[in-house]
């Protein structure tokens, strides 16, 4: 059957009609046959099991029971009106209840009285008796003619229920559609299907909707999950191939005086092996006449800025300028200060351009950029404004790139004759599977070790009952000359409550650490920016020992003398936020601590987050657990990208399948980069018809 059949509007399917079609379109985005076919069950009920009434308990999930309805009556008045029925089998009796019923429902139920029927629903208990509310009902004749095995359950909405599109109706529509499809064109090669022991495509769809057993269901899931991963990876790899052939860039042929002088005389610390490995990878990229497109991942404090600086020096050695873009003024200023400090003894001019740069300074920067006198320009998205013109931009470094839009990043491509090389940095550890799917078209470098001499931060879990012992520990640390952060959550829905918690906490800290022996600062979102900066500066200069704050200190604060991070109500924070906050300490040579304060009783998720933090300092391990708990969409906001809207595949649970799909896609493209071989025609056709719009596409099709 051709792909055109699956493009048929859903109105034409027997059992749908124009009214149901409107509901399916508005509620589930089911417009065509293929949309319905790809609307998969979210769970299954074993249809082979039938319960006797005496076996029913209210703790059971949905069950099916065979018996007879022996009476039907209306009870109550107006809004309290309900329809009830007595349902019996040879072992007992239960009550069936409908709160939302119409004349039609009552008339239908009357036709079942005295007949043997099957009921399906969730048992409940009311006044010590078992009942079933709004059960689905089927005659035994109908039941025997419908597919047996595992019973598919589809997600529903209130509107679908009101319009009479129950789970049973969804099953009938799927069954009808599958009975009309006699053949489904393949999208994988015969060799691949055989090699991976997959069912054919039509079998897979039949088995995902109406599996006879768990083996059939697993087979279908494997096939359909593989397809989702495979075509995603194929698209990313083709995009990468296309990029390498299409985007030419400058060859940085030599390592010159600037790099060698800095490396020999001014490198402030010995590079880690991970930093050396990453710089080698970047050097190899920059030496080719193809635009580098590399993602640099590294945890807080792993030394990404130093790698970026050494990459910049390679560009300058070859006569090119460097743009260094950060998402906020705080981060841009921090990078500017770091680079200025590192290069203070070298003849390299560095500029800073942000939204608050004065007009006169802007004009001076513009002149020096055009002449090529300014070698490095650090800034926010102000760098991509049309009036910022470089003499010879060869390298763009983008920090925390997911905070910039695609269009913003693309503007850099138009700044020169050739697009500059691109190095993208992130301090948000991304699980390998997520990075492979989000950034599969980029080359990825990982700095996976911290500089020597850094002591791992000790993370401990404490409860309210431990507060006096905590205060004693904090006083001991202050006695040693250390400083302390105490952070309170900020959750928008309960801002007043959070503010109260923060102020109550501040008062109790001020009582426990009174003047003149101690000085306590406070920073929160309701303060004026000038007041906030004043308090931050006092803490940074060591004038206050304790900074009580909300999560405004998560990014951009660097106080090496601060050795303790206390996180109040730690169970309210997500894992990545806890890890980012922990990264505010451990920046000096002293032993640092992160103390997670929680209430006495935690949910399973909260306990898992807290115990993960106590077990490991590895940001990548933390990110893996975070993905297991929250799912990839929430972790990176990836649902917005439109590229990871998997229907079945799960990045957290199906990692092995993803790696298999990536490997197979790589092997196919290695031998046949344009997918012209006869055995790859199904793959090529399916990709062009269904996936090309997700990727920058020009080479295939």
C-alpha positions as CSV (number, residue, x, y, z in Angstrom):
1,X,0.0,0.0,0.0
2,X,1.4,3.4,-1.0
3,X,2.3,6.1,1.5
4,X,-0.5,8.2,-0.1
5,X,-3.1,6.0,1.5
6,X,-1.8,7.0,5.0
7,X,-2.2,10.6,4.0
8,X,-6.0,10.1,3.7
9,X,-7.9,12.5,6.0
10,X,-9.2,10.8,9.1
11,X,-12.8,11.7,8.3
12,X,-12.8,8.9,5.6
13,X,-12.2,6.1,8.1
14,X,-15.2,4.0,8.8
15,X,-16.5,4.9,12.3
16,X,-15.1,8.4,12.4
17,X,-17.2,10.9,10.4
18,X,-16.9,14.7,10.4
19,X,-17.9,15.3,14.1
20,X,-15.5,12.7,15.5
21,X,-12.8,13.9,13.1
22,X,-13.0,17.5,14.5
23,X,-12.6,16.1,18.1
24,X,-9.7,13.9,17.1
25,X,-8.0,16.8,15.3
26,X,-8.4,19.3,18.1
27,X,-7.6,17.0,21.0
28,X,-5.0,14.6,19.6
29,X,-3.7,16.3,16.4
30,X,-5.0,13.2,14.5
31,X,-5.6,14.6,10.9
32,X,-4.7,11.7,8.7
33,X,-4.6,7.9,8.8
34,X,-0.8,7.9,9.6
35,X,-1.5,10.1,12.7
36,X,-3.9,7.6,14.1
37,X,-1.6,4.7,13.3
38,X,1.2,6.5,15.2
39,X,-1.0,7.2,18.2
40,X,0.3,4.4,20.4
41,X,-1.2,2.9,23.6
42,X,0.5,4.0,26.8
43,X,-0.1,0.8,28.6
44,X,-1.8,-2.6,28.2
45,X,-4.2,-4.8,30.2
46,X,-4.0,-8.6,30.0
47,X,-7.3,-9.6,28.2
48,X,-6.7,-13.2,28.9
49,X,-7.5,-12.8,32.6
50,X,-11.1,-12.7,33.9
51,X,-11.9,-12.0,37.6
52,X,-14.6,-13.5,39.6
53,X,-16.6,-11.1,41.8
54,X,-15.3,-12.7,45.0
55,X,-11.7,-12.0,43.9
56,X,-12.2,-8.3,43.4
57,X,-10.5,-5.8,45.8
58,X,-10.4,-2.0,45.5
59,X,-6.6,-2.0,45.2
60,X,-6.8,-3.7,41.7
61,X,-6.2,-1.7,38.5
62,X,-8.7,-2.0,35.6
63,X,-10.1,-5.6,35.4
64,X,-12.7,-7.5,33.3
65,X,-15.5,-9.6,34.8
66,X,-18.1,-11.8,33.0
67,X,-21.6,-11.9,34.5
68,X,-25.2,-10.6,34.2
69,X,-26.9,-7.2,34.9
70,X,-30.0,-8.1,36.8
71,X,-31.6,-4.7,37.5
72,X,-31.2,-1.0,36.6
73,X,-32.6,2.1,38.4
74,X,-32.2,5.8,38.8
75,X,-31.4,7.3,42.2
76,X,-31.4,10.9,43.5
77,X,-32.5,14.2,42.1
78,X,-31.0,16.9,39.8
79,X,-27.2,17.1,40.2
80,X,-27.1,14.1,42.6
81,X,-28.9,11.9,40.1
82,X,-27.2,8.7,39.2
83,X,-27.9,5.4,37.3
84,X,-27.1,2.2,39.2
85,X,-27.2,-1.5,38.2
86,X,-26.8,-4.8,40.1
87,X,-24.2,-7.1,38.4
88,X,-23.8,-10.7,39.4
89,X,-21.8,-13.8,38.7
90,X,-21.9,-17.2,40.5
91,X,-19.6,-15.9,43.3
92,X,-21.3,-12.6,44.3
93,X,-22.6,-9.2,43.4
94,X,-21.3,-5.6,42.8
95,X,-22.9,-2.3,41.9
96,X,-22.3,-0.5,38.7
97,X,-22.7,3.3,38.8
98,X,-23.0,6.1,36.2
99,X,-23.0,9.7,37.4
100,X,-23.1,11.2,33.9
101,X,-25.9,9.5,32.1
102,X,-28.3,10.4,29.3
103,X,-31.6,9.0,28.1
104,X,-29.5,7.2,25.4
105,X,-27.2,5.5,28.0
106,X,-30.2,4.4,30.1
107,X,-31.9,2.9,27.0
108,X,-28.7,1.1,26.0
109,X,-28.2,-0.4,29.5
110,X,-31.7,-1.7,29.5
111,X,-30.9,-3.8,26.5
112,X,-28.2,-5.6,28.5
113,X,-30.4,-6.7,31.4
114,X,-30.5,-10.5,31.8
115,X,-27.8,-11.1,29.2
116,X,-24.3,-12.4,29.8
117,X,-21.9,-9.4,29.3
118,X,-18.3,-8.4,30.0
119,X,-17.6,-5.3,32.1
120,X,-14.3,-3.5,32.2
121,X,-13.2,-0.8,34.7
122,X,-11.5,0.1,38.0
123,X,-13.1,-1.4,41.2
124,X,-13.7,1.0,44.1
125,X,-15.1,0.7,47.6
126,X,-18.0,2.8,49.0
127,X,-19.6,2.2,52.4
128,X,-17.8,-1.2,52.6
129,X,-19.2,-2.4,49.3
130,X,-17.4,-2.9,46.0
131,X,-18.6,-0.9,43.0
132,X,-17.4,0.1,39.5
133,X,-18.0,3.6,38.2
134,X,-18.6,4.1,34.4
135,X,-17.5,0.6,33.4
136,X,-17.1,-0.2,29.7
137,X,-19.6,-2.9,28.6
138,X,-19.5,-5.4,25.8
139,X,-21.6,-8.4,24.8
140,X,-19.7,-11.7,24.9
141,X,-20.4,-12.1,21.1
142,X,-18.6,-8.8,20.4
143,X,-15.8,-9.5,22.9
144,X,-15.0,-12.8,21.2
145,X,-14.8,-11.2,17.8
146,X,-12.4,-8.4,18.8
147,X,-8.7,-9.1,19.1
148,X,-7.6,-11.0,22.1
149,X,-4.3,-10.8,24.1
150,X,-3.1,-7.6,25.6
151,X,-5.7,-4.9,25.7
152,X,-4.4,-1.4,24.5
153,X,-5.1,1.6,26.7
154,X,-4.8,5.0,25.0
155,X,-4.4,8.4,26.6
156,X,-7.6,10.3,26.8
157,X,-9.0,13.8,27.6
158,X,-12.2,15.0,29.2
159,X,-13.4,16.3,25.9
160,X,-12.9,12.9,24.2
161,X,-14.9,11.2,26.9
162,X,-17.7,13.8,26.6
163,X,-17.8,13.3,22.9
164,X,-18.1,9.5,23.3
165,X,-14.6,8.6,22.1
166,X,-13.8,6.1,24.8
167,X,-10.9,3.8,25.0
168,X,-13.0,1.1,23.3
169,X,-13.9,3.4,20.4
170,X,-10.1,4.2,20.0
171,X,-9.4,0.5,19.8
172,X,-12.2,0.0,17.2
173,X,-10.8,2.8,15.0
174,X,-7.3,1.3,15.2
175,X,-8.6,-2.1,14.4
176,X,-10.6,-0.8,11.5
177,X,-7.6,1.1,10.1
178,X,-5.2,-1.9,10.4
179,X,-7.8,-4.2,8.7
180,X,-7.8,-1.8,5.7
181,X,-4.0,-1.8,5.4
182,X,-2.9,-5.0,3.5
183,X,0.7,-3.9,2.9
184,X,3.0,-1.1,4.3
185,X,6.0,0.0,2.4
186,X,9.3,-0.6,4.2
187,X,11.6,2.2,5.5
188,X,14.5,-0.1,6.3
189,X,16.5,-2.4,4.1
190,X,15.8,-6.1,4.1
191,X,19.4,-6.8,5.3
192,X,18.9,-4.5,8.3
193,X,15.5,-6.0,9.2
194,X,17.0,-9.5,9.0
195,X,20.1,-8.6,10.9
196,X,18.2,-7.0,13.8
197,X,15.5,-9.7,13.8
198,X,12.7,-7.2,13.4
199,X,9.1,-7.9,12.3
200,X,8.1,-6.2,9.0
201,X,6.7,-2.7,9.3
202,X,3.0,-3.7,9.1
203,X,3.5,-6.5,11.6
204,X,5.2,-4.0,14.0
205,X,2.1,-1.7,13.9
206,X,-0.3,-4.6,14.4
207,X,1.7,-5.9,17.3
208,X,2.1,-2.5,19.0
209,X,-1.7,-1.9,18.9
210,X,-3.0,-5.4,19.5
211,X,-0.2,-7.7,20.8
212,X,-1.1,-11.3,21.6
213,X,1.5,-11.5,24.3
214,X,4.5,-9.6,25.8
215,X,7.0,-11.1,23.3
216,X,5.1,-9.6,20.3
217,X,4.8,-6.3,22.1
218,X,8.6,-6.2,22.8
219,X,9.3,-7.1,19.2
220,X,7.1,-4.2,17.9
221,X,8.5,-1.7,20.4
222,X,12.1,-2.6,19.4
223,X,11.4,-2.0,15.7
224,X,9.5,1.3,16.2
225,X,11.9,2.7,18.8
226,X,14.9,1.8,16.5
227,X,13.2,3.7,13.6
228,X,12.8,6.8,15.8
229,X,16.5,6.8,16.9
230,X,17.8,5.7,13.5
231,X,16.2,8.5,11.4
232,X,17.1,11.1,14.0
233,X,20.8,10.0,13.9
234,X,20.7,9.7,10.1
235,X,19.5,13.2,9.8
236,X,22.1,14.6,12.2
237,X,24.9,12.7,10.5
238,X,23.8,13.9,7.0
239,X,23.6,17.4,8.3
240,X,27.2,17.1,9.6
241,X,28.4,15.7,6.3
242,X,26.6,18.5,4.4
243,X,28.2,21.1,6.8
244,X,31.7,19.7,6.2
245,X,31.2,19.9,2.4
246,X,29.3,23.2,2.3
247,X,30.8,25.4,5.0
248,X,34.4,26.3,4.1
249,X,36.4,28.3,6.7
250,X,39.9,29.6,7.3
251,X,42.9,27.2,7.8
252,X,44.9,28.0,10.9
253,X,48.1,26.5,9.6
254,X,50.5,27.4,12.4
255,X,50.9,27.6,16.2
256,X,52.8,30.8,16.6
257,X,54.4,33.2,19.1
258,X,51.3,34.2,21.0
259,X,50.3,30.6,21.8
260,X,53.9,29.5,22.6
261,X,54.8,32.5,24.7
262,X,51.7,32.2,26.8
263,X,52.0,28.5,27.2
264,X,55.7,28.7,28.2
265,X,55.6,31.8,30.4
266,X,52.1,32.7,31.6
267,X,50.1,29.6,31.9
268,X,48.9,30.0,35.5
269,X,48.5,26.2,36.2
270,X,49.5,22.9,34.7
271,X,46.8,21.7,32.3
272,X,44.9,18.5,33.0
273,X,45.2,15.6,30.6
274,X,41.5,16.2,29.6
275,X,42.3,19.9,28.8
276,X,45.3,18.8,26.7
277,X,43.3,16.2,24.8
278,X,40.5,18.8,24.1
279,X,43.0,21.4,22.8
280,X,44.5,18.8,20.5
281,X,41.0,18.0,19.1
282,X,40.4,21.8,18.5
283,X,43.8,22.3,16.9
284,X,43.1,19.5,14.5
285,X,39.8,21.1,13.5
286,X,41.2,24.6,13.1
287,X,43.9,23.3,10.7
288,X,41.3,22.2,8.2
289,X,39.6,24.5,5.6
290,X,36.2,23.3,7.0
291,X,34.3,25.2,9.6
292,X,34.8,23.8,13.1
293,X,31.5,23.1,14.8
294,X,32.5,21.7,18.2
295,X,30.7,21.5,21.5
296,X,32.9,21.7,24.6
297,X,31.3,20.2,27.7
298,X,32.9,20.6,31.2
299,X,31.7,20.8,34.7
300,X,31.9,24.0,36.8
301,X,35.6,24.7,37.5
302,X,37.0,22.2,34.9
303,X,38.9,24.8,33.0
304,X,36.8,25.5,29.9
305,X,37.9,29.2,29.9
306,X,41.5,28.3,29.6
307,X,40.8,26.0,26.7
308,X,38.8,28.8,25.0
309,X,41.8,31.2,25.6
310,X,44.3,28.8,24.0
311,X,42.0,28.3,21.0
312,X,41.7,32.1,20.7
313,X,45.5,32.4,20.7
314,X,45.8,30.0,17.8
315,X,43.4,32.2,15.8
316,X,45.3,35.4,16.7
317,X,48.6,33.7,15.7
318,X,47.1,33.1,12.2
319,X,46.0,36.7,11.8
320,X,42.4,36.4,12.8
321,X,40.1,38.0,15.4
322,X,38.0,36.2,18.0
323,X,34.4,36.9,19.3
324,X,33.5,35.5,22.7
325,X,29.7,35.6,23.4
326,X,28.0,35.0,26.8
327,X,24.3,35.0,27.6
328,X,24.4,37.6,30.4
329,X,26.3,40.7,31.3
330,X,27.6,39.2,34.5
331,X,29.1,36.2,32.6
332,X,30.4,38.3,29.8
333,X,32.1,40.7,32.3
334,X,33.5,37.6,34.2
335,X,35.0,36.2,31.0
336,X,36.4,39.6,30.1
337,X,38.1,40.0,33.5
338,X,39.5,36.5,33.4
339,X,41.0,36.9,29.9
340,X,42.3,40.4,30.8
341,X,44.1,38.9,33.9
342,X,45.5,35.9,32.0
343,X,46.8,38.1,29.1
344,X,47.9,41.1,31.2
345,X,51.6,40.7,30.3
346,X,51.0,40.2,26.6
347,X,50.3,42.7,23.8
348,X,46.8,41.6,22.9
349,X,43.9,44.0,23.0
350,X,40.6,42.8,24.4
351,X,37.3,44.6,24.4
352,X,34.0,44.2,26.2
353,X,30.7,45.0,24.5
354,X,27.3,44.7,26.3
355,X,24.0,46.5,26.4
356,X,25.3,49.0,28.9
357,X,28.4,49.9,27.0
358,X,28.4,53.7,26.5
359,X,28.1,55.2,22.9
360,X,31.6,56.7,23.0
361,X,33.2,53.3,24.0
362,X,31.2,51.6,21.3
363,X,32.6,54.0,18.7
364,X,36.2,53.3,19.9
365,X,35.6,49.5,19.9
366,X,34.1,49.7,16.4
367,X,37.2,51.5,15.0
368,X,39.6,49.1,16.6
369,X,37.6,46.1,15.3
370,X,37.5,47.4,11.7
371,X,41.3,48.1,11.7
372,X,42.0,44.7,13.3
373,X,43.8,46.3,16.2
374,X,41.3,44.6,18.7
375,X,42.0,40.9,18.7
376,X,39.3,39.6,21.1
377,X,35.9,41.1,21.7
378,X,33.9,39.7,24.6
379,X,30.2,40.5,25.0
380,X,26.6,39.5,25.1
381,X,24.3,39.2,22.0
382,X,25.3,42.9,21.3
383,X,28.2,41.3,19.4
384,X,25.8,40.2,16.6
385,X,24.3,43.6,15.9
386,X,24.7,44.7,12.3
387,X,27.0,47.7,13.2
388,X,29.6,45.4,14.8
389,X,32.0,44.8,11.9
390,X,35.2,42.7,12.3
391,X,38.2,43.1,10.1
392,X,38.9,39.3,10.0
393,X,36.7,37.2,12.3
394,X,38.1,33.7,12.4
395,X,36.8,32.1,15.6
396,X,33.5,32.5,17.6
397,X,33.3,31.1,21.1
398,X,29.8,30.8,22.5
399,X,29.2,30.2,26.2
400,X,26.0,28.3,27.2
401,X,24.8,28.3,23.6
402,X,21.3,26.8,24.4
403,X,20.4,30.3,25.8
404,X,20.8,31.8,22.3
405,X,18.4,31.4,19.4
406,X,19.4,29.6,16.2
407,X,18.9,32.9,14.3
408,X,21.2,34.7,16.7
409,X,24.0,32.2,16.2
410,X,23.5,32.1,12.5
411,X,24.2,35.9,12.3
412,X,27.9,35.2,13.0
413,X,28.0,33.2,9.7
414,X,27.5,36.5,7.8
415,X,30.2,38.5,9.4
416,X,33.0,37.6,7.0
417,X,33.9,36.1,3.6
418,X,33.9,32.6,5.2
419,X,32.0,31.7,8.3
420,X,34.3,31.7,11.4
421,X,35.1,28.5,13.3
422,X,32.6,27.9,16.1
423,X,33.4,26.6,19.6
424,X,30.3,26.2,21.8
425,X,30.8,25.8,25.6
426,X,28.5,24.6,28.3
427,X,28.9,24.0,32.0
428,X,25.6,22.1,32.1
429,X,26.7,18.5,32.1
430,X,24.6,16.7,29.4
431,X,24.2,13.0,29.5
432,X,25.9,11.3,26.6
433,X,22.7,10.0,25.0
434,X,21.1,13.4,25.2
435,X,24.2,15.1,23.7
436,X,24.2,12.6,20.9
437,X,20.6,13.4,20.1
438,X,20.6,17.1,20.6
439,X,24.1,17.9,19.3
440,X,24.7,14.8,17.1
441,X,25.7,17.0,14.2
442,X,28.5,18.7,16.2
443,X,31.8,17.2,17.3
444,X,31.8,16.9,21.1
445,X,34.7,17.4,23.4
446,X,34.4,16.6,27.1
447,X,36.7,17.9,30.0
448,X,36.0,15.2,32.5
449,X,38.6,15.9,35.2
450,X,39.1,18.8,37.6
451,X,42.4,20.7,37.9
452,X,44.9,19.1,40.4
453,X,44.9,20.4,44.0
454,X,41.1,20.8,44.0
455,X,39.7,18.9,46.9
456,X,36.3,17.2,46.1
457,X,33.5,19.0,47.8
458,X,32.0,17.0,50.7
459,X,28.3,16.9,50.4
460,X,26.1,15.8,53.4
461,X,22.4,15.6,54.2
462,X,21.1,17.1,57.4
463,X,17.6,17.6,58.9
464,X,16.0,20.3,61.0
465,X,16.9,18.5,64.2
466,X,20.6,18.9,63.3
467,X,20.4,22.7,63.1
468,X,22.3,23.5,66.4
469,X,25.2,21.2,65.3
470,X,25.1,22.9,61.9
471,X,25.5,26.4,63.5
472,X,28.4,25.2,65.6
473,X,30.1,23.8,62.4
474,X,29.6,27.1,60.6
475,X,31.1,29.1,63.5
476,X,34.1,26.8,63.4
477,X,34.6,27.4,59.6
478,X,34.2,31.2,60.1
479,X,36.8,30.9,62.9
480,X,39.2,29.5,60.3
481,X,38.6,32.6,58.1
482,X,36.1,30.9,55.7
483,X,32.8,32.3,54.3
484,X,29.4,30.7,53.9
485,X,26.5,30.8,51.5
486,X,23.0,29.9,52.8
487,X,20.5,29.5,50.0
488,X,16.7,29.4,50.1
489,X,14.5,28.2,47.2
490,X,12.6,30.5,45.0
491,X,9.5,28.9,43.5
492,X,7.4,31.4,41.6
493,X,4.0,29.9,42.5
494,X,4.7,30.5,46.2
495,X,6.8,33.7,46.0
496,X,5.3,35.3,49.2
497,X,5.9,32.1,51.1
498,X,9.5,31.8,49.8
499,X,10.1,35.5,50.8
500,X,8.8,34.8,54.3
501,X,11.0,31.7,54.6
502,X,14.0,33.7,53.4
503,X,13.3,36.6,55.9
504,X,12.6,34.1,58.8
505,X,15.8,32.3,57.9
506,X,17.8,35.6,57.8
507,X,16.4,36.6,61.2
508,X,17.3,33.3,62.8
509,X,20.8,33.4,61.2
510,X,21.3,37.0,62.5
511,X,20.3,35.9,66.0
512,X,22.7,32.9,65.9
513,X,25.5,35.0,64.4
514,X,25.1,38.4,66.1
515,X,26.9,41.6,65.5
516,X,29.7,42.7,66.1
517,X,31.2,39.2,66.0
518,X,29.6,38.3,62.7
519,X,28.3,40.2,59.6
520,X,25.5,38.7,57.5
521,X,24.5,39.9,54.0
522,X,21.2,39.2,52.3
523,X,20.4,39.1,48.5
524,X,17.1,38.4,46.9
525,X,15.1,39.2,43.8
526,X,13.0,42.0,45.4
527,X,16.1,44.2,46.0
528,X,17.1,47.0,43.7
529,X,20.0,46.0,41.4
530,X,22.4,48.5,43.1
531,X,21.6,47.2,46.6
532,X,22.1,43.6,45.4
533,X,25.5,44.4,43.8
534,X,26.5,46.3,47.0
535,X,25.7,43.2,49.2
536,X,27.4,40.9,46.7
537,X,30.5,43.1,46.7
538,X,30.7,43.2,50.5
539,X,30.7,39.4,50.5
540,X,33.2,39.1,47.7
541,X,35.6,41.5,49.6
542,X,35.2,39.4,52.8
543,X,33.4,42.2,54.7
544,X,30.6,39.8,55.6
545,X,31.1,36.1,56.6
546,X,27.6,34.8,55.6
547,X,25.5,35.5,52.5
548,X,21.9,34.6,52.9
549,X,20.3,34.5,49.4
550,X,17.8,33.0,47.0
551,X,19.1,31.2,43.8
552,X,20.3,34.5,42.2
553,X,23.8,33.4,43.2
554,X,23.5,30.2,41.1
555,X,25.4,31.8,38.2
556,X,28.3,34.2,37.9
557,X,29.5,34.5,41.5
558,X,33.1,33.5,42.2
559,X,34.3,33.9,45.8
560,X,37.3,31.4,46.3
561,X,37.2,32.0,50.1
562,X,33.6,30.7,50.4
563,X,34.0,27.1,51.5
564,X,30.5,26.2,52.7
565,X,27.2,26.0,50.8
566,X,24.1,25.4,52.9
567,X,21.0,24.7,50.8
568,X,17.7,25.1,52.8
569,X,14.7,23.0,51.8
570,X,17.0,21.2,49.4
571,X,14.2,18.8,48.5
572,X,12.5,21.6,46.6
573,X,15.4,22.0,44.2
574,X,16.1,20.0,41.0
575,X,19.3,18.0,40.7
576,X,20.9,20.3,38.1
577,X,20.2,23.3,40.3
578,X,21.6,21.6,43.4
579,X,24.8,20.7,41.4
580,X,25.1,24.3,40.0
581,X,24.7,25.8,43.5
582,X,27.3,23.3,44.9
583,X,29.7,24.6,42.2
584,X,29.8,28.0,43.9
585,X,32.2,26.5,46.5
586,X,35.3,24.4,46.1
587,X,37.0,27.2,44.1
588,X,39.9,27.6,46.6
589,X,42.5,25.1,48.0
590,X,40.5,24.6,51.2
591,X,38.2,21.7,51.9
592,X,34.7,22.8,50.9
593,X,31.3,21.5,52.1
594,X,27.8,21.4,50.7
595,X,25.1,20.8,53.3
596,X,21.6,19.8,52.1
597,X,19.0,20.7,54.7
598,X,15.6,19.0,54.3
599,X,12.5,18.2,56.3
600,X,12.3,14.8,58.0
601,X,10.2,12.9,55.5
602,X,11.1,12.9,51.8
603,X,9.3,11.6,48.7
604,X,11.1,8.8,46.8
605,X,12.2,11.3,44.0
606,X,13.5,13.8,46.6
607,X,15.4,11.1,48.4
608,X,17.0,9.9,45.1
609,X,18.1,13.5,44.3
610,X,19.6,14.1,47.8
611,X,21.4,10.7,47.9
612,X,22.8,11.3,44.4
613,X,24.3,14.6,45.5
614,X,25.8,13.0,48.5
615,X,27.2,10.1,46.5
616,X,29.0,11.9,43.6
617,X,30.5,15.2,42.5
618,X,30.5,14.1,38.9
619,X,28.2,16.4,37.0
620,X,27.7,13.9,34.2
621,X,26.5,11.2,36.7
622,X,24.2,13.8,38.3
623,X,22.8,14.6,34.8
624,X,22.2,11.0,34.0
625,X,20.2,10.5,37.2
626,X,18.4,13.8,36.6
627,X,17.4,12.5,33.1
628,X,16.1,9.2,34.6
629,X,13.9,11.1,37.1
630,X,12.7,14.0,34.9
631,X,13.0,12.8,31.4
632,X,15.1,14.5,28.6
633,X,12.5,17.0,27.7
634,X,12.4,18.7,31.0
635,X,16.1,18.5,31.5
636,X,17.1,20.7,28.6
637,X,13.8,22.2,27.5
638,X,14.4,20.0,24.4
639,X,10.7,19.6,23.7
640,X,10.9,23.1,22.2
641,X,13.4,21.9,19.7
642,X,10.9,19.7,18.0
643,X,13.6,17.2,17.3
644,X,13.2,14.9,20.3
645,X,9.4,14.4,20.2
646,X,9.7,10.6,20.4
647,X,6.5,8.7,20.5
648,X,7.9,5.5,22.0
649,X,11.7,5.8,22.4
650,X,13.1,7.0,25.7
651,X,16.6,8.5,26.0
652,X,16.9,7.5,29.6
653,X,15.8,3.9,29.2
654,X,16.8,3.0,25.7
655,X,20.4,4.0,25.6
656,X,21.6,0.8,24.2
657,X,19.1,1.1,21.3
658,X,20.3,4.7,20.6
659,X,24.0,3.6,20.4
660,X,23.0,0.8,18.0
661,X,21.0,3.2,15.8
662,X,23.9,5.7,15.7
663,X,26.5,3.0,14.9
664,X,24.3,1.6,12.0
665,X,23.6,5.1,10.6
666,X,27.4,5.8,10.6
667,X,28.2,2.5,8.9
668,X,25.6,3.1,6.1
669,X,26.8,6.6,5.4
670,X,30.5,5.6,5.4
671,X,29.8,3.3,2.5
672,X,27.0,5.3,0.8
673,X,27.0,9.0,1.9
674,X,24.3,9.9,-0.7
675,X,22.1,6.8,0.0
676,X,22.2,5.9,-3.7
677,X,22.8,2.2,-3.3
678,X,19.7,0.0,-4.3
679,X,19.5,-1.5,-0.8
680,X,19.2,2.0,0.8
681,X,16.3,3.3,-1.4
682,X,13.6,2.6,1.2
683,X,15.6,4.4,3.8
684,X,16.3,7.4,1.5
685,X,12.7,7.7,0.3
686,X,11.3,7.5,3.9
687,X,13.8,10.1,5.1
688,X,13.1,12.6,2.4
689,X,9.3,12.2,2.8
690,X,9.1,12.3,6.6
691,X,12.2,13.8,8.2
692,X,14.0,16.2,6.0
693,X,12.3,19.3,7.4
694,X,13.8,18.7,10.8
695,X,17.3,19.3,9.5
696,X,19.2,21.8,7.4
697,X,18.9,19.9,4.1
698,X,20.5,20.2,0.8
699,X,22.5,17.2,-0.1
700,X,20.0,14.4,-0.3
701,X,16.7,14.4,-2.2
